[in-house]
Amino acid sequence: MKGRGPLITLNNGVQMPALGLGVFQSPPEQTVGAVEAAIRTGYRLIDTAAAYMNERQVGEGIRKSGIDRSEMFIETKVWISDYGFDATLHAFEKSVRKLDVEQLDLLILHQPLPSAFERTLDAYRALEKLLADGRVRAIGVSNFMPEHLERLLAVASVVPSVNQIEIHPYFQQAAVQRLDHEHGILNQAWSPIGGITSYRGMEKRSFEDPALLAIGQRHGKSAAQVMLRWHLQEGRSAIPKSVKPHRIEENFDVFDFELSGEEIGAIDALETGVRGGPEPETITLETYGRPIPEA
Ligand code: NDP
């Protein structure tokens, strides 16, 4: 076993594994096996979301692996349809029941709702209460752009521990990363190996990038491993998704090599400014809302 890999200390002192398994688009029937394979490999962080409809299978995979709950770091997200103070408290109950755990390690808001920002703030207040009550060990946000973060920070009593945003070599969101950093908020990269460039059929695809492949060749590593190493060396958390055991292992086999400053600079230079995911400003309840089932 390769062990758990490096830990990152969040702004409230809680320690989180830097590298975890993502399960967006992991079909429920493949999620149990993926989580078990990840834990066997040494992963201790799993990132799911109420909207992924596989929290139950994440919980089952953890239980089936035989690992002690206290060894795991479980992160999930509240979907926009459950924003509002009471609705978000209830969303927490739905998630812990599906995951079959008492406490979450990290609970984050999946998206800002710019057109209903008061509701977003009420949802965040619910997270603050869950934190104060010891139901979650840390709280955070996702897809918050600088304007959303500024509005939240103006009223929040707890600075989020994490902002999970799209970050891969082609889309690095330097301004968001800088603002997060200034406030002690950890950048957690979604689509960290640029999977979205492949499954959305974008013009430039990270796994085929000649610069990444060339760097990988020098170290005997794949493009995916080079990107994950780049995140870790730049101080980010990353949550690559796979349902294939050999890739789950490959994506964790990144602790035995070091990228040079020049290689890091070459990867930084791959920025295209093209976002793969939806523009956060366009997320509304009308277009993206959908009910999250009861546990
Ligand atoms: P990733 O960058 O993790 O790429 C995943 C894709 O690449 C999958 O199609 C996977 O297929 C494939 N893949 C995985 N490993 C390799 C490899 N070593 N070589 C080649 N292909 C590989 O993209 P995601 O968008 O899934 O992001 C990761 C996680 O981030 C999500 O699972 C989710 O937890 C989170 N996320 C959060 C969002 C948010 O709004 N907060 C939005 C999107 C993602 P296969 O499974 O077949 O191996």
Boltz pocket constraint, residues with backbone or C-beta under 6 A from the ligand:
constraints:
  - pocket:
      binder: B
      contacts: [[A, 21], [A, 22], [A, 23], [A, 24], [A, 25], [A, 47], [A, 48], [A, 110], [A, 142], [A, 143], [A, 164], [A, 165], [A, 189], [A, 190], [A, 191], [A, 192], [A, 193], [A, 194], [A, 195], [A, 196], [A, 199], [A, 207], [A, 222], [A, 224], [A, 225], [A, 239], [A, 240], [A, 241], [A, 242], [A, 243], [A, 244], [A, 247], [A, 248], [A, 250], [A, 251], [A, 277]]
      max_distance: 6.0
